Amino acid sequence: MPVTRTGVLLRPNNARVLYRPFEPTNPQRAMRIISRVMELGDGEVESLLHAVLSEFHGRHQRLVNFFQERFESVQHHLLTDKSLTESRRLLIGSYFTQEYALESAALFNPSIVWHPDQSGCPAGTARFIVSLRATGEGHVSSVGFRSGTIDAAGTVTIAPPTGFVTAPRVVANATYDKPLFLRKLAELGVADGFVEPVFAALDDRFTLRDLEDSLQVTSRQQRSRRREWEPLAAAILALAQANYEIECAADSDISERVIFPYSPAETNGIEDARFVRFVEDDGAVHYYATYTAFDGSVMLPQFVETDDFIRFRVSTLNGPEVANKGLALFPRRIDGSYVMLSRQDGENMYVMESDMLHFWHSRRLVLRPTFPWEYVQVGNCGSPIETEAGWLVLTHGVGAMRKYSIGAVLLDLADPTRVLGRLAEPLLSANENERVGYVPNVVYSCGATVHAGRLVIPYSMSDYATSFAIIPLAEVLRALTSSGT
């Protein structure tokens, strides 16, 4: 199989930093920090704030606004109602802010989709967005983005990232659908008499603040049964926090945007987003992604929805078949149903069907490890690609010495549980230049695409950096259709 490695390389850059909240370990420590700042004279406050802004303002956008937000989040620790100067408020906010190098360790596991804005592209050229797993301090991962183009000759060009990156704003007025929320609680086993009074007071559409207020009222009513109530209240709140909306600045460059861990389920990071351009039956286009949230002990599959890569809605996936990592949505419905690839047992590949995006109740086995390079496990490398011959699915296989390779299978367009062809050898394995990194001997992708008769595969090299490979689509399909199953 003729594979062209483009030589395009996306490396982690430890100079790309964002600001984020610094949260002291306990309230007493926060009070002591504020007290020390309150002891300063006005002149010292002005001098210190000037020094902070001189050192950090050029590295960030909207930093002063964030200092003000951070002050507002900790001002309840103040022991006085005395009015503070703007400089003192901003200085206090700066002590509860920190920088974070989001991609200092690695930039890998890419997926690619066509950019919603194709204006200005020459004939035969298309603009894309590639999502990347960015890993920084503490091995905490987030999702970053780059944009680029590919022309009719298969030349991939990446737009240089700007010098800034900013965590998104959590949308304060994001609303929840009460029937859907209650169904999710039932899936989680959180449904009894305690739940009823909480939601009886809520409208069919409610906000996080509405829920928090109702929980407080119910908590006062349940004082005599506090031990039973508190775990349920925590579970209800955790579900709400795992379903949220974030918004990036509309005038920001795509390289400045990031989906950064927000909910308790994401405290140890967001892993392996698989984006797909989804086309509804009526022609409407949405961008969806699955990813894995990790809190240090439990992996939780999550779902992202966006139309513009500015505002993102994050929600939980539910149902008995939502488990493990590597869920990948098909780019359209099949016979009226949503369809998803999965790997619940960590070893085999399955297909799931559902009439709802967020609930998955059944699965059917499609692939098992068959060839030596995939004896340990077989899974997907992103959403299927529709071709005239069938659904082209890039796979990952794990073999001896935990070596990851990328392969391919062809599934029937009408019945994706029917395998039409399967490569006995990998399309792509790590060469000598790619096998050294954070995790050696790994090539991996979270989503490819097709352009001008070429299969375009963005892939990570040993969980460290990202590159692109180009393969003639006709060659891949010819090999698959002649392979049998």
Summary of the structure (lengths in Angstrom):
residues: 485
radius of gyration: 24.5
end to end distance: 18.6
largest distance: 80.2
contacts: 1613
relative contact order: 0.12
helix: 26%
strand: 35%
